[in-house]
Amino acid sequence: MWKLIKMEWKKNCLGKMIRNAAIMTTAVLLFVLLTAGEAGADMAEMGMFDKSFIHASVELYTHMSYMIFTGVLLAGFVVDDYKKGTIRLLFSYPVKRKKLVLAKVFAVWIFSFTAMVISKLVMYAAVLATGPWIHIPASDIPYGNWPFWVELFLSAAAMVSISFLALPIGMKMRSSKAAVVASIIIVCFTQGNIGEFTLANNVAFYLCLFGLAMVSVFLAIRQVEQKDV
């Protein structure tokens, strides 16, 4: 499986993916530093977060950007192969079809999860380093508390997993655009708000979506051995 995952990264240009993730992280960091004060104050006022404004802003904008980024990767790794018919060549290999498709799924999940965690750490480190100049106290980010680190990893895993709800939509419609649009809708649904109402940081809601994402991936590959492509 690991060899298949590495093959998918190589085929889809891992270096280009890392470059794109780095560019996106830089853009999100600049946006956070420029808007965190105003946006964070508004979110705190509405009771959307129980964190400091900079902590909440990093989490929110990183989740939004990487959920869409995961949708783009799913479109490139999985949906495009079905759309262009190149999946037939892949299925001609003497390897089970489910294993080949799962390698694509894991390749996207591992990269997105790792990139999101690194992105958060880079942004938190940048905030800590520039704090004296942008007037953000280091105490706003609880580096020394173990729940901070548990949340950092669990939230990244949850957000990346939830993004896979876009996979069956893209595969069903044989459209990479549909997968990307679906991921944007998922972001709006999970991270947006209507007035003071928001589902962001609702653990029960995220658990339900996580379960649905796992079911959607299962359904997407359930009949791949028998189904004509």
TAWO-V855386 format. One record per residue. N is the residue number from 1. RES is the residue in one letter. PSI is psi in whole degrees, 0 to 359 (NA if undefined). Layout:
n=N res=RES psi=PSI
n=N res=RES psi=PSI
This chain:
n=1 res=M psi=316
n=2 res=W psi=323
n=3 res=K psi=321
n=4 res=L psi=321
n=5 res=I psi=315
n=6 res=K psi=326
n=7 res=M psi=320
n=8 res=E psi=318
n=9 res=W psi=318
n=10 res=K psi=317
n=11 res=K psi=326
n=12 res=N psi=17
n=13 res=C psi=79
n=14 res=L psi=320
n=15 res=G psi=319
n=16 res=K psi=321
n=17 res=M psi=317
n=18 res=I psi=318
n=19 res=R psi=314
n=20 res=N psi=320
n=21 res=A psi=321
n=22 res=A psi=318
n=23 res=I psi=316
n=24 res=M psi=319
n=25 res=T psi=317
n=26 res=T psi=317
n=27 res=A psi=316
n=28 res=V psi=320
n=29 res=L psi=314
n=30 res=L psi=319
n=31 res=F psi=318
n=32 res=V psi=314
n=33 res=L psi=329
n=34 res=L psi=331
n=35 res=T psi=352
n=36 res=A psi=321
n=37 res=G psi=306
n=38 res=E psi=313
n=39 res=A psi=318
n=40 res=G psi=321
n=41 res=A psi=318
n=42 res=D psi=317
n=43 res=M psi=319
n=44 res=A psi=323
n=45 res=E psi=324
n=46 res=M psi=355
n=47 res=G psi=23
n=48 res=M psi=332
n=49 res=F psi=150
n=50 res=D psi=24
n=51 res=K psi=172
n=52 res=S psi=159
n=53 res=F psi=322
n=54 res=I psi=321
n=55 res=H psi=313
n=56 res=A psi=320
n=57 res=S psi=317
n=58 res=V psi=314
n=59 res=E psi=311
n=60 res=L psi=306
n=61 res=Y psi=329
n=62 res=T psi=316
n=63 res=H psi=313
n=64 res=M psi=311
n=65 res=S psi=318
n=66 res=Y psi=337
n=67 res=M psi=319
n=68 res=I psi=320
n=69 res=F psi=320
n=70 res=T psi=320
n=71 res=G psi=320
n=72 res=V psi=318
n=73 res=L psi=319
n=74 res=L psi=320
n=75 res=A psi=318
n=76 res=G psi=319
n=77 res=F psi=320
n=78 res=V psi=301
n=79 res=V psi=317
n=80 res=D psi=325
n=81 res=D psi=322
n=82 res=Y psi=320
n=83 res=K psi=317
n=84 res=K psi=347
n=85 res=G psi=3
n=86 res=T psi=347
n=87 res=I psi=334
n=88 res=R psi=319
n=89 res=L psi=318
n=90 res=L psi=320
n=91 res=F psi=352
n=92 res=S psi=349
n=93 res=Y psi=151
n=94 res=P psi=53
n=95 res=V psi=145
n=96 res=K psi=140
n=97 res=R psi=318
n=98 res=K psi=321
n=99 res=K psi=322
n=100 res=L psi=317
n=101 res=V psi=320
n=102 res=L psi=325
n=103 res=A psi=320
n=104 res=K psi=315
n=105 res=V psi=313
n=106 res=F psi=325
n=107 res=A psi=317
n=108 res=V psi=314
n=109 res=W psi=312
n=110 res=I psi=315
n=111 res=F psi=313
n=112 res=S psi=317
n=113 res=F psi=311
n=114 res=T psi=316
n=115 res=A psi=321
n=116 res=M psi=317
n=117 res=V psi=312
n=118 res=I psi=319
n=119 res=S psi=315
n=120 res=K psi=315
n=121 res=L psi=319
n=122 res=V psi=317
n=123 res=M psi=318
n=124 res=Y psi=320
n=125 res=A psi=320
n=126 res=A psi=321
n=127 res=V psi=317
n=128 res=L psi=319
n=129 res=A psi=326
n=130 res=T psi=359
n=131 res=G psi=313
n=132 res=P psi=332
n=133 res=W psi=331
n=134 res=I psi=9
n=135 res=H psi=43
n=136 res=I psi=114
n=137 res=P psi=144
n=138 res=A psi=334
n=139 res=S psi=345
n=140 res=D psi=340
n=141 res=I psi=114
n=142 res=P psi=66
n=143 res=Y psi=324
n=144 res=G psi=356
n=145 res=N psi=129
n=146 res=W psi=328
n=147 res=P psi=330
n=148 res=F psi=316
n=149 res=W psi=323
n=150 res=V psi=315
n=151 res=E psi=321
n=152 res=L psi=313
n=153 res=F psi=318
n=154 res=L psi=319
n=155 res=S psi=322
n=156 res=A psi=316
n=157 res=A psi=319
n=158 res=A psi=314
n=159 res=M psi=318
n=160 res=V psi=317
n=161 res=S psi=316
n=162 res=I psi=328
n=163 res=S psi=338
n=164 res=F psi=356
n=165 res=L psi=338
n=166 res=A psi=342
n=167 res=L psi=305
n=168 res=P psi=331
n=169 res=I psi=313
n=170 res=G psi=319
n=171 res=M psi=320
n=172 res=K psi=320
n=173 res=M psi=355
n=174 res=R psi=45
n=175 res=S psi=120
n=176 res=S psi=327
n=177 res=K psi=321
n=178 res=A psi=321
n=179 res=A psi=318
n=180 res=V psi=315
n=181 res=V psi=319
n=182 res=A psi=320
n=183 res=S psi=325
n=184 res=I psi=319
n=185 res=I psi=320
n=186 res=I psi=319
n=187 res=V psi=313
n=188 res=C psi=322
n=189 res=F psi=323
n=190 res=T psi=334
n=191 res=Q psi=347
n=192 res=G psi=182
n=193 res=N psi=153
n=194 res=I psi=105
n=195 res=G psi=238
n=196 res=E psi=358
n=197 res=F psi=131
n=198 res=T psi=150
n=199 res=L psi=2
n=200 res=A psi=137
n=201 res=N psi=16
n=202 res=N psi=103
n=203 res=V psi=315
n=204 res=A psi=319
n=205 res=F psi=316
n=206 res=Y psi=322
n=207 res=L psi=320
n=208 res=C psi=315
n=209 res=L psi=323
n=210 res=F psi=315
n=211 res=G psi=317
n=212 res=L psi=322
n=213 res=A psi=318
n=214 res=M psi=320
n=215 res=V psi=319
n=216 res=S psi=321
n=217 res=V psi=318
n=218 res=F psi=314
n=219 res=L psi=327
n=220 res=A psi=331
n=221 res=I psi=2
n=222 res=R psi=317
n=223 res=Q psi=22
n=224 res=V psi=334
n=225 res=E psi=327
n=226 res=Q psi=334
n=227 res=K psi=135
n=228 res=D psi=143
n=229 res=V psi=NA
